[in-house]
Each structure stands twice: as C-alpha cells, then as structure tokens.
Amino acid sequence: MKASLPRVDQGPARALLAATLLSLPVGCTVTSADGGGRAEASCAYVVEYDSRRYLGREETDIPVGESLGSATRPACDDTPGDGDDGEGPALMTAFAVRGVDPAVAVAVAEDPGAYRLVVAESVRELPPELRKMTDRS
C-alpha cells in the first residue's frame, strides 16, 4: 500500500508567484536599434497618478477632457553601472479621457497639445469605450 501525502492548497502560492512574475517585465524592455545587432534596454513607459501605476500605450490621438492634476514618470536607469544616472523622474499633467473612468485610463501631456494614453496596470481587458478609441488609431 502506498502512503499518500496530505493535499495542500496551492492557490495562494500560485497567485503570489503569478503576481510576482507579472510585475517583472514592467521595468525595462529590450530592443535592437539596427534590427538584429546589439540589444539595448529601455525603460517601459510607466506613469504614477492617484496612487495607481499606468502603463503607456502607442495611442496619442485620443479625446481628452479636464485636467486631473499631477502625474509622475518614475526615474529610470535602464543600464546601471554605465556611468550615466539615467532619467530622473518627470512631472506631467494627467487628463481625463472622455467617456473612460480615470481608474481605468488617463492621458498624459507629453508636449503642449500632445497626449499619450496610459492604462492602469490592474486592467486586464480594455472596456468597450476604450477599445473603440484604440482600434481606430
């Protein structure tokens, strides 16, 4: 007769592992400037607003509403030890995206008249009103 070990609920451990792994790639991405040569690291476009982290998207042609206040791009040193301190934190203004809850997405002003869409990192699937905006760009 074979002894059986008691079953242990692994749900919480798996959830913790998944959360840890999901947070790892947010800091940097690797790109190749010449399509196959030397790889370079670059910081992900992350914005902090209202105690939330938002991840940048490519869309810049989005309908913005009222100003929501200050947002910050955290400091980034994508190549530590190279003698360069990297980029310091960048202050910017967050704007409402028309028809979208700011807990889901906001726009940030990169330059006067130029806005970039950033989506809360907790959002796993874009809501329909935001999908309409991103599908057309």
C-alpha positions in Angstrom: 0.0 0.0 0.0 1.3 3.4 -1.0 1.2 6.2 1.6 -0.4 9.4 0.3 0.7 12.8 1.3 -1.9 15.3 2.5 -3.0 17.8 -0.1 -2.0 21.4 0.4 -4.0 24.3 -1.1 -1.5 25.9 -3.6 -3.9 28.6 -4.8 -2.4 31.5 -2.7 1.1 30.4 -3.5 0.4 30.3 -7.2 -1.4 33.7 -7.1 1.7 35.2 -5.4 4.0 33.7 -8.0 1.8 34.9 -10.8 1.7 38.4 -9.4 5.5 38.4 -8.9 6.1 37.3 -12.5 3.7 39.8 -14.0 5.4 42.6 -12.3 8.9 41.7 -13.5 8.8 42.8 -17.2 7.3 46.2 -16.4 10.6 48.0 -15.7 12.5 47.5 -18.9 12.2 46.2 -22.4 15.0 45.1 -24.8 15.1 46.5 -28.3 17.5 46.3 -31.1 18.2 49.6 -32.8 19.5 48.0 -36.0 17.1 45.1 -36.4 19.5 42.4 -35.2 22.6 43.9 -33.8 23.4 44.8 -30.2 20.4 44.8 -28.0 19.6 47.9 -25.9 17.5 48.1 -22.7 14.9 50.8 -22.5 12.5 51.8 -19.7 8.9 51.0 -20.0 6.5 53.9 -20.2 5.1 53.9 -16.6 3.1 56.8 -15.1 2.0 57.2 -11.5 -1.2 59.1 -10.8 -3.6 59.0 -7.9 -1.7 56.2 -6.2 -2.0 54.0 -9.3 0.5 52.8 -11.9 -0.4 53.2 -15.5 1.3 51.6 -18.5 1.8 53.7 -21.7 0.3 52.7 -25.0 1.0 53.9 -28.5 -2.2 55.9 -28.9 -1.8 59.6 -28.9 -4.9 60.7 -30.8 -7.5 60.4 -28.0 -10.2 62.7 -26.8 -9.1 64.4 -23.6 -11.3 66.1 -21.0 -10.5 68.1 -17.9 -7.1 68.2 -16.2 -6.9 65.8 -13.3 -3.7 67.0 -11.7 -0.1 66.0 -11.5 1.3 62.7 -12.6 4.9 61.4 -12.5 7.0 59.2 -14.7 9.4 57.5 -12.2 13.1 57.7 -12.6 14.7 55.1 -14.9 18.2 53.8 -15.2 18.0 51.1 -17.8 21.7 50.5 -17.9 23.1 50.7 -14.3 26.8 50.8 -13.9 27.4 52.6 -17.3 28.4 55.9 -15.6 25.1 57.6 -16.6 22.5 58.2 -13.9 19.6 57.6 -16.4 16.5 59.7 -16.5 15.2 61.4 -13.4 11.5 61.5 -12.5 9.4 63.5 -14.9 6.4 65.6 -13.8 3.5 65.8 -16.1 -0.2 66.6 -16.1 -2.9 63.8 -16.2 -6.1 64.4 -18.2 -9.4 62.6 -18.2 -10.1 60.5 -21.3 -13.7 61.3 -22.4 -16.0 58.5 -21.5 -13.5 56.5 -19.5 -13.2 56.2 -15.7 -9.8 57.6 -14.6 -9.2 54.4 -12.5 -9.0 52.6 -15.9 -7.1 55.1 -18.1 -5.9 58.7 -18.3 -4.0 60.7 -20.8 -0.8 62.5 -20.0 0.6 65.6 -21.7 3.9 64.9 -23.2 4.1 68.2 -25.1 1.6 71.1 -25.4 -1.3 69.6 -27.4 0.2 66.0 -27.5 -1.4 63.4 -25.2 -0.5 59.8 -24.6 -2.9 57.2 -23.4 -1.9 55.3 -20.3 -3.9 52.4 -18.9 -4.0 51.3 -15.2 -1.7 48.2 -14.8 -4.6 46.5 -13.0 -6.7 46.5 -16.2 -6.6 43.1 -17.9 -9.1 43.8 -20.7 -9.9 47.2 -22.2 -13.5 48.2 -21.7 -15.6 48.7 -24.9 -15.4 52.5 -24.8 -11.6 52.4 -24.7 -11.3 49.6 -27.3 -13.2 51.9 -29.8 -10.6 54.6 -29.3 -7.6 52.2 -29.6 -9.0 50.3 -32.6 -9.1 53.5 -34.8 -5.6 54.6 -34.2 
